[in-house]
Amino acid sequence: MSISDILRYKGADVVTIAPSETVTTLLNVLAEHNIGALVVRDEQGSVAGIVSERDVVRRIAERGAALLDAPVEQIMTSIVASCTGKDSVDSVAATMTERRIRHMPVIDDGELVGIVSIGDVVSSRIRQLEKDRGQLEHYIAG
């Protein structure tokens, strides 16, 4: 199973934010869409970073409430681990586990085409296991 299979199942919509937007705006967008991370896109539309709820919590612990007026670019992760639609779910799961990340943008031919979360990956693996189990039960039952 590939990452493109996950995107076909869940959809390819990606909520993004500009690096100049405030952390308060970031929090409002996260809450509005009920998501845990946003891809940060620069003026040209390229991926400039990723920012998550964890980034906000950790920086507020360091800097206090003044962080809410700071631009997103001050707290985003600018070296972004990404994948392609052709990557296997297993390889992406391994990368997410090794790097301890929960969200990964999907970039094909230099274009942002989706985002997958660790929850998407786990759900995909469960669906595959259930399908395999059903096939085995059918085979055994004859």
Phi, psi and omega in degrees: 000141182248168179298326178298330175295319177297315181296324176295324182286312187264340185103161186250010180296137177231125177270129183236169178214152177277148181297338182275348179294155182279161176298325176300316177298316177305311181297320178296319180292318177301314181293317181301321183262358180054051180233167185254352181204155176233144171278135179262124180244137178280183184298333179274356181089004179281154177289118180258342182174187175217146181221136184235171175304321179300320178301316181296312183299315182296319181287326175296322177299326180279316192249347180082191186295340179299338179300331184300335179266356181282155176286151180304325183300340179282342182239352184287157171272120185266343174261101190260125171283128180227171178222177176244168178296335181279344181297147178283151177299321180297319180292322178291320177300318180296316179297316180298320180292312181298318184269356179057049178242153185247349182222139180221119175294147177254120184236119177242128179052041178078002181250137174288117184243357180170183175213141176238144177252167177298327177296321176298317181295314180297315179300319179298317180294322178295316178301319180294318178297319178295320177297314179299318179299316179299319179294320178294317178298319178296319179295315182293318181290339176080000000 
